[in-house]
Amino acid sequence: MTTQTTGLPHSSPDDSLGAIAASESILDLPEFERFVLVICVLEHYSIHDCALLLGKSPRDIKEARQRVGNQVGQIDGLSNISQRFAMR
C-alpha cells in the first residue's frame, strides 16, 4: 500500500484486501453480511465466535458467509479469496 498526498492509504492492484474494501459490490452488501466478512474473513474469527459476537446462530453465520462468498466471487480478480472464503 502506498500513501497518497492526502495522507490516506492507496491500495495497489495487488492488494486484495484493499480491493475488497474498495469494491462497490462489497459496500452494497447488507450490514450483517459486511460484519460477517470482516469478522470471519479479514479478522479470522471462527463461525462460532462470530455467531457469539453478533448474537446469531452458527447456521446464520454460515449462510451469510455463503452469500458473501458468492458476492465476492462476482468481483474481477478476487476469485481466489471467494473460493477460500466459501471453503471455510
N, C-alpha and C positions, 0 to 999 in steps of 0.2 A: 504494500500500500504506500502511496506517496501522499504528500500533503500539498494541497493547492495553496495559492496565495491568500485565500480566505482563512487558512488555518484548519480547514475541515479535511478529514481524510478523503482520499480519492482512490477508488478501487481500480486495480489493474484488471485487464480481461482475464488473467489467470487466477484471480482471487475469487474462488467460487462462493465463499461466504458473502463477500461483497456483492456478487451477482445476485444472490438470493435476496439480500437486504434491499437492493436497488430495484428489484423486479416489480413491475406493476402488478403482475399476477399474484405475487405473494402479498402485496399491500392490499389487494382486493379480497383476500381471504377473510372469512368471518373471524371475529375476535378470538373465539375459542380455538379455532384451528391454528391461528398465529401463535397463541400461547403454547399449544402442543408442539408446534415446530420449534420454537425457541427452547422450551424446556427439554424435550426428548432428543431433538437432533443437535441443536447447537450447544446445549449445556450437558448432553449425555446422561440425563436422568433416566431411570428405569420407568417402565409403564406404570408400575405400582406406585413409585414415588410421585410421578406426575399426577396420577389419579388422586393421591392424598393431598397434594398441593392445590389442586383445582376443585376438590370436593366432588369428584366424578368417579364413576366405576372404571375399573381397568378396561372393560369392554368399550365404554365410551371413548377412552383414550385410543384404543386400538383402531376403532372405526375412524376417528379423527385423523390418526396417522395415515391411514389408507387414503382418505380423501386428500390430505396434504401431499402425500406421495404421488397421487395421480395429478394433482395441480402442478407440482414441481416438475414432473415428467414432461409437461407440455412446454416448458421453457427451454429454448435452444441452449445447448452446451451444459445442461445440468442433469443429463440422463444418469450419469454415474451416481450422483447424490440421491436422486429419486429411487434408484434401484437399491442402494444401501439402506435408504430410509424405509422402504417397503419391506425389506428382508428382516428387519429387527423385530 
